[in-house]
Amino acid sequence: MDWNTPKIYRRMMYRVAERLKDRYKAIGYVTGEAVGQVASQTLENLACTQAVSTLPVIRPLIGMDKVDIVNQAKKIGSFSISIQPFPDCCTVFQPKKPEIHGKVSDLDTDEKNIDIEGLLTSTIENIETMRFETQVLDQFWE
């Protein structure tokens, strides 16, 4: 299951969001994914992670390159948050040879050996809310 771990982790994030959508009246999810930035962000892998979502996934950065994304983050004031020295799923769970053409059926099979419900319950019970102030722009692109 090693090569699917990052996608399973991301699918769990979507599942957590699904549990919270009513609490926050969410009508969609906004992510910072951009095609090809990392192995998990191929079109096949994005489809694998999104498959557990019932709401639309909005990806405003999808076609941007890393330099443009960093420049926008600096412009809106979120760059300093994004470079905090905390491990994320990319660094903690990155396999030696990542799968770049994932299949939903493979993930569904791998997840049968995981206590998804228990993990979700524990996660929801231990949520910590953090608020960040960023600059609001009238227009994202110039």
C-alpha positions as CSV (number, residue, x, y, z in Angstrom):
1,M,0.0,0.0,0.0
2,D,3.0,2.3,0.3
3,W,2.5,3.9,-3.2
4,N,-1.1,4.9,-2.4
5,T,-0.5,6.4,1.1
6,P,-0.4,10.1,-0.1
7,K,-3.6,9.7,-2.1
8,I,-5.3,7.9,0.9
9,Y,-4.2,10.7,3.1
10,R,-5.7,13.3,0.7
11,R,-8.9,11.3,0.4
12,M,-9.2,11.4,4.2
13,M,-8.9,15.2,4.1
14,Y,-11.8,15.3,1.7
15,R,-13.8,12.9,4.0
16,V,-13.1,15.2,6.9
17,A,-14.3,18.1,4.9
18,E,-17.5,16.1,4.0
19,R,-18.2,15.6,7.7
20,L,-17.8,19.4,8.3
21,K,-19.6,20.7,5.3
22,D,-22.9,21.2,7.1
23,R,-21.3,22.8,10.1
24,Y,-19.7,25.4,7.9
25,K,-22.4,25.5,5.2
26,A,-19.8,24.6,2.5
27,I,-21.0,24.4,-1.1
28,G,-17.6,23.4,-2.4
29,Y,-13.9,23.0,-1.6
30,V,-11.1,25.2,-2.7
31,T,-7.6,23.6,-2.9
32,G,-4.1,24.8,-3.9
33,E,-3.4,22.0,-6.3
34,A,-1.7,22.6,-9.6
35,V,-1.3,20.0,-12.2
36,G,2.2,18.5,-12.2
37,Q,3.6,20.3,-9.2
38,V,4.1,17.0,-7.4
39,A,3.4,13.4,-8.4
40,S,0.1,13.3,-6.6
41,Q,-1.2,16.1,-8.8
42,T,-1.6,14.3,-12.1
43,L,-5.1,14.4,-13.6
44,E,-5.6,10.7,-12.7
45,N,-4.5,11.3,-9.1
46,L,-6.6,14.4,-8.6
47,A,-9.6,12.3,-9.8
48,C,-8.7,9.6,-7.3
49,T,-8.6,12.0,-4.3
50,Q,-11.7,13.9,-5.4
51,A,-13.7,10.7,-5.9
52,V,-14.8,10.7,-2.2
53,S,-16.2,14.2,-2.4
54,T,-19.9,15.1,-3.0
55,L,-19.2,18.8,-3.4
56,P,-17.4,20.5,-6.3
57,V,-13.6,20.9,-5.9
58,I,-12.4,24.4,-7.1
59,R,-8.7,24.6,-8.0
60,P,-7.9,28.2,-8.9
61,L,-4.2,27.5,-9.2
62,I,-4.6,24.4,-11.4
63,G,-2.6,25.7,-14.4
64,M,-0.1,28.0,-12.6
65,D,3.5,27.2,-12.1
66,K,5.3,27.3,-8.8
67,V,6.8,30.8,-9.3
68,D,3.4,32.3,-10.0
69,I,1.8,30.6,-7.0
70,V,4.5,31.8,-4.7
71,N,4.1,35.4,-6.0
72,Q,0.4,35.3,-5.5
73,A,0.8,33.9,-2.0
74,K,3.2,36.8,-1.1
75,K,0.7,39.2,-2.6
76,I,-2.3,38.0,-0.6
77,G,-0.2,37.5,2.6
78,S,-0.4,33.7,2.9
79,F,3.2,32.9,2.0
80,S,4.5,33.1,5.5
81,I,1.8,30.6,6.6
82,S,2.7,28.2,3.8
83,I,6.4,28.0,4.6
84,Q,6.0,27.1,8.3
85,P,8.4,24.3,9.2
86,F,5.7,21.6,9.8
87,P,5.7,18.3,8.0
88,D,2.8,17.7,5.7
89,C,1.5,14.7,3.9
90,C,3.9,15.2,1.0
91,T,7.0,14.9,3.2
92,V,5.7,12.5,5.9
93,F,4.0,9.9,3.6
94,Q,5.9,10.3,0.4
95,P,6.8,6.8,-1.0
96,K,10.1,6.1,-2.7
97,K,8.4,5.6,-6.0
98,P,5.1,7.5,-6.2
99,E,2.2,6.4,-8.3
100,I,1.4,9.0,-11.0
101,H,-1.5,7.2,-12.7
102,G,-3.7,6.2,-9.7
103,K,-6.9,4.2,-10.0
104,V,-9.9,4.8,-7.7
105,S,-10.5,1.0,-7.6
106,D,-7.0,0.4,-6.2
107,L,-7.5,3.0,-3.5
108,D,-10.9,1.5,-2.6
109,T,-9.3,-1.9,-2.2
110,D,-6.4,-0.5,0.0
111,E,-8.8,1.4,2.2
112,K,-10.7,-1.7,3.1
113,N,-7.9,-2.5,5.5
114,I,-8.2,0.9,7.3
115,D,-10.6,1.9,10.0
116,I,-11.9,4.9,8.0
117,E,-14.8,5.6,10.3
118,G,-12.7,5.4,13.5
119,L,-10.1,7.8,12.0
120,L,-12.8,10.3,10.9
121,T,-14.5,10.2,14.3
122,S,-11.2,10.8,16.1
123,T,-10.3,13.6,13.8
124,I,-13.6,15.4,14.1
125,E,-13.4,15.1,17.9
126,N,-9.9,16.6,18.0
127,I,-10.3,19.5,15.5
128,E,-8.4,22.6,16.4
129,T,-9.5,25.8,14.7
130,M,-7.0,28.4,13.7
131,R,-7.7,31.8,12.1
132,F,-5.3,33.6,9.8
133,E,-5.6,37.2,8.6
134,T,-4.8,37.7,4.9
135,Q,-5.2,40.5,2.5
136,V,-8.4,40.4,0.5
137,L,-7.9,41.3,-3.1
138,D,-10.7,42.6,-5.4
139,Q,-9.0,40.8,-8.2
140,F,-6.8,37.7,-8.0
141,W,-5.1,38.1,-11.4
142,E,-3.9,41.4,-12.7
